[in-house]
Amino acid sequence: MNRKLGLQSELRIGVVLVTNAHRGLQMGMAEARHAATLLRKSVVFAEQRVEADPQLVTSAAQRLVEDHRVCAIVGGVDAPTCLALHRFAAVNDVLYFNPASSSDELRGLNCSRQTFHVEASDQMRGDALALEPSASRTQALCTTWDSSLVRYGADTLNARFHAQFGEDMSDRAWNEWFAIKALWETFARTGANSSAQLLAALEQSSTRFDGHKGRSLSFRTWDHQLRQPMYVRVQDSAGATSVSELPVTSAAGGGAAGLDLLGAKEEARLCQWGARP
């Protein structure tokens, strides 16, 4: 079957599991299946479990495309495995959602239009720390999620995760969960179920998602980085811990322009679509 044509009734997502702790993927898949049943739609997850080796990960991605006809892949746990999937997607008519690599190069000179980055970039983390005056770069932890979050339904999400797995939701787990959510919701709203259709829908300025962060999240058109607030956890000399959300809404505004304070700016982009990563 030509993956560019697809079938309007079904979305096929490939998942590459390279550890036994992909809790966010597990939760995202379960919730997408439940929602699909309620909406009378079909979402199919094809899984490949391999060791954390770039060659094995690439072979797993190849099997997902050839044997299961997936139009998008989620997976990777570190820079080498994510780079392997990033490169595979660039030349194989499939989208890749990156939940783990913060490499600025994947958003810059080695970018690919087929890749969407849920994990924050190194530059985003640096920009967030620069906005937090109390944050020492040696003591502060800057993440995409924090298990202490309460507002905007974050407490419910954290509670669901803890009830299911008996542990706190980490930023990696949130990244994985959100990647599945973004793919499923795009299909549910638009019927897009091929790589070309999903790409077109995800690049629309009107395509936005709720990640329980209190702001609409979207992917930048110039490097496909997810716009999102970051969380800086700082421990003071007395041992007390505080978590700050950055950028602050009142200072930056609540829209995309405010969130674009973090990460590569469009006017300074190094990413050029069409280059081979």
C-alpha positions as CSV (number, residue, x, y, z in Angstrom):
1,M,0.0,0.0,0.0
2,N,1.2,3.5,-0.8
3,R,1.7,5.2,2.6
4,K,1.1,8.6,0.9
5,L,-2.5,7.6,0.2
6,G,-3.4,5.8,3.4
7,L,-6.8,4.7,4.6
8,Q,-9.0,7.3,6.1
9,S,-10.2,4.9,8.8
10,E,-6.9,3.9,10.4
11,L,-3.7,5.4,11.7
12,R,-0.6,3.2,12.0
13,I,2.1,4.2,14.4
14,G,5.4,2.4,14.9
15,V,7.0,2.3,18.3
16,V,10.7,1.4,18.9
17,L,11.2,0.2,22.5
18,V,14.8,0.0,23.5
19,T,14.4,-0.3,27.3
20,N,11.8,-1.8,29.6
21,A,10.8,1.6,31.0
22,H,8.9,3.3,28.2
23,R,6.1,4.2,30.6
24,G,5.0,7.3,28.7
25,L,4.6,5.4,25.4
26,Q,2.6,2.7,27.2
27,M,0.3,5.3,28.7
28,G,-0.1,7.2,25.5
29,M,-0.9,4.1,23.5
30,A,-3.5,2.9,26.0
31,E,-5.2,6.3,26.1
32,A,-5.2,6.6,22.3
33,R,-6.7,3.1,21.9
34,H,-9.4,4.0,24.4
35,A,-10.2,7.3,22.7
36,A,-10.3,5.6,19.3
37,T,-12.9,3.1,20.5
38,L,-15.1,6.0,21.8
39,L,-14.8,7.9,18.5
40,R,-15.2,4.8,16.4
41,K,-11.8,5.2,14.8
42,S,-8.8,2.9,14.5
43,V,-5.3,3.4,15.7
44,V,-2.8,0.6,15.3
45,F,0.5,0.5,17.2
46,A,3.2,-1.8,15.9
47,E,6.1,-2.4,18.3
48,Q,9.7,-3.4,17.9
49,R,11.8,-4.1,21.0
50,V,15.6,-4.0,20.5
51,E,18.8,-3.1,22.3
52,A,20.0,0.5,22.4
53,D,22.2,0.2,19.3
54,P,21.8,2.6,16.3
55,Q,22.0,-0.2,13.8
56,L,19.4,-2.4,15.6
57,V,17.1,0.6,16.0
58,T,17.4,1.4,12.3
59,S,16.6,-2.3,11.4
60,A,13.6,-2.1,13.7
61,A,12.3,1.0,12.0
62,Q,12.8,-0.7,8.6
63,R,10.6,-3.6,9.7
64,L,7.9,-1.3,11.0
65,V,7.7,0.5,7.6
66,E,8.0,-2.6,5.4
67,D,5.9,-5.1,7.5
68,H,3.5,-2.9,9.3
69,R,3.2,0.1,6.9
70,V,3.5,2.7,9.6
71,C,3.4,6.4,8.7
72,A,5.1,7.6,11.9
73,I,7.6,6.3,14.4
74,V,8.2,7.2,18.0
75,G,11.2,6.0,20.0
76,G,14.8,6.4,21.0
77,V,16.4,6.9,24.4
78,D,19.6,8.8,23.8
79,A,21.4,10.8,21.2
80,P,22.7,7.9,19.0
81,T,19.4,6.0,18.9
82,C,17.4,9.2,18.2
83,L,19.9,10.2,15.5
84,A,19.5,6.8,13.8
85,L,15.7,7.1,13.7
86,H,16.0,10.8,12.6
87,R,18.2,9.7,9.6
88,F,16.0,6.8,8.8
89,A,12.8,8.9,8.6
90,A,14.5,11.5,6.4
91,V,14.8,9.1,3.5
92,N,11.9,6.6,4.1
93,D,8.7,8.6,3.7
94,V,7.8,8.3,7.4
95,L,7.6,10.9,10.2
96,Y,9.8,10.6,13.4
97,F,8.8,12.0,16.8
98,N,11.9,12.6,18.9
99,P,11.3,12.1,22.7
100,A,14.8,11.9,24.0
101,S,17.6,13.8,22.1
102,S,18.2,17.5,23.0
103,S,20.8,17.9,20.3
104,D,20.7,21.4,18.7
105,E,22.2,19.9,15.5
106,L,19.0,17.9,14.9
107,R,17.1,21.2,14.9
108,G,19.9,23.0,13.0
109,L,22.4,22.0,10.3
110,N,21.3,18.3,10.5
111,C,17.6,18.9,10.6
112,S,15.0,17.0,8.6
113,R,11.4,18.0,7.8
114,Q,10.3,14.5,8.6
115,T,11.3,14.9,12.3
116,F,9.2,16.6,15.1
117,H,11.0,17.2,18.4
118,V,9.0,16.8,21.6
119,E,12.2,16.8,23.8
120,A,13.5,20.3,24.4
121,S,16.7,21.4,22.7
122,D,19.9,22.3,24.6
123,Q,19.4,25.9,23.6
124,M,15.9,25.9,25.1
125,R,17.3,24.7,28.4
126,G,20.0,27.3,28.4
127,D,17.5,30.1,27.6
128,A,15.2,28.9,30.4
129,L,18.0,28.9,32.9
130,A,19.0,32.4,31.8
131,L,15.5,33.6,32.6
132,E,15.5,32.2,36.1
133,P,17.7,34.5,38.2
134,S,17.9,32.2,41.2
135,A,19.0,29.2,39.1
136,S,22.7,28.1,39.3
137,R,23.6,26.1,36.2
138,T,25.3,23.6,38.5
139,Q,22.4,23.2,40.9
140,A,19.2,23.7,38.8
141,L,17.5,21.0,36.8
142,C,15.6,22.2,33.7
143,T,13.0,19.8,32.3
144,T,9.9,19.5,30.1
145,W,7.8,18.2,33.0
146,D,7.8,17.9,36.8
147,S,5.8,15.5,38.9
148,S,4.9,18.2,41.4
149,L,2.8,20.2,38.8
150,V,-0.8,20.7,39.8
151,R,-2.5,23.4,37.6
152,Y,-4.2,22.9,34.2
153,G,-4.9,19.2,34.9
154,A,-1.3,18.3,35.5
155,D,-2.2,16.8,38.9
156,T,-4.7,14.5,37.2
157,L,-2.1,13.4,34.6
158,N,0.5,12.8,37.3
159,A,-2.0,10.9,39.3
160,R,-3.0,8.7,36.4
161,F,0.6,7.9,35.6
162,H,1.4,7.1,39.3
163,A,-1.7,4.9,39.6
164,Q,-0.7,2.9,36.5
165,F,3.0,2.5,37.1
166,G,3.6,3.2,40.8
167,E,6.2,6.0,40.0
168,D,6.3,9.7,39.3
169,M,6.0,10.9,35.7
170,S,9.4,12.0,34.5
171,D,10.0,14.5,31.7
172,R,11.0,11.6,29.4
173,A,7.7,9.9,30.1
174,W,5.8,13.1,29.4
175,N,7.7,13.5,26.1
176,E,6.7,10.0,25.0
177,W,3.1,10.4,26.1
178,F,2.8,13.7,24.3
179,A,4.3,12.4,21.1
180,I,1.6,9.7,20.9
181,K,-1.1,12.2,21.9
182,A,-0.1,14.7,19.1
183,L,-0.1,12.0,16.4
184,W,-3.5,10.5,17.6
185,E,-5.2,13.9,18.0
186,T,-4.1,15.1,14.6
187,F,-5.6,12.0,13.0
188,A,-8.8,12.3,15.1
189,R,-9.3,15.9,14.0
190,T,-8.3,15.8,10.4
191,G,-8.3,12.1,9.3
192,A,-4.6,12.5,8.3
193,N,-3.0,9.1,8.4
194,S,-0.2,9.2,5.9
195,S,3.2,10.9,6.5
196,A,2.4,13.6,3.9
197,Q,-1.0,14.3,5.4
198,L,0.2,14.4,9.0
199,L,3.1,16.6,8.0
200,A,0.8,19.1,6.3
201,A,-1.6,19.1,9.3
202,L,1.2,19.4,11.9
203,E,2.7,22.4,10.1
204,Q,-0.6,24.4,10.1
205,S,-0.5,27.3,12.5
206,S,-3.9,26.4,13.8
207,T,-2.7,22.9,15.0
208,R,-2.4,23.1,18.7
209,F,-2.4,20.7,21.6
210,D,-3.1,20.6,25.3
211,G,-0.2,19.1,27.2
212,H,-1.6,20.1,30.7
213,K,0.9,23.1,30.8
214,G,-1.7,25.9,30.6
215,R,-0.6,27.1,27.2
216,S,-1.4,25.9,23.7
217,L,1.5,23.8,22.4
218,S,2.5,23.7,18.7
219,F,5.4,22.8,16.5
220,R,7.6,25.5,15.0
221,T,7.5,25.6,11.2
222,W,11.2,26.3,10.8
223,D,12.7,23.4,12.8
224,H,9.7,21.4,14.1
225,Q,10.6,22.0,17.7
226,L,7.7,21.8,20.1
227,R,6.9,25.2,21.6
228,Q,6.5,24.6,25.4
229,P,7.2,26.1,28.7
230,M,10.1,24.6,30.7
231,Y,10.4,23.9,34.4
232,V,13.4,24.8,36.5
233,R,13.8,23.0,39.8
234,V,16.1,24.7,42.3
235,Q,17.1,23.6,45.8
236,D,18.2,26.4,48.1
237,S,20.8,26.2,50.9
238,A,18.2,25.1,53.4
239,G,17.2,22.2,51.2
240,A,13.9,23.6,50.2
241,T,12.9,22.9,46.5
242,S,11.1,25.3,44.2
243,V,9.9,24.8,40.7
244,S,9.6,27.7,38.3
245,E,7.7,27.8,34.9
246,L,9.6,29.6,32.2
247,P,9.0,31.8,30.3
248,V,6.6,33.6,32.7
249,T,3.3,34.2,31.0
250,S,2.9,37.7,32.2
251,A,6.3,38.7,30.9
252,A,6.3,36.8,27.6
253,G,2.7,36.6,26.7
254,G,0.8,33.4,26.5
255,G,1.0,32.7,22.8
256,A,3.6,31.2,20.4
257,A,5.7,34.4,20.4
258,G,6.2,34.1,24.2
259,L,7.2,30.5,24.0
260,D,9.6,31.3,21.2
261,L,11.8,33.1,23.7
262,L,13.2,29.6,24.3
263,G,15.2,28.0,21.6
264,A,16.4,28.8,18.1
265,K,14.8,31.9,16.6
266,E,13.4,31.9,13.1
267,E,15.6,34.7,11.8
268,A,18.7,32.9,13.0
269,R,17.7,29.4,11.8
270,L,20.3,27.0,10.7
271,C,17.8,24.4,9.6
272,Q,17.2,24.3,5.8
273,W,14.6,21.7,4.6
274,G,15.9,19.5,1.9
275,A,19.4,18.9,3.4
276,R,20.3,15.3,4.1
277,P,21.0,14.8,7.8
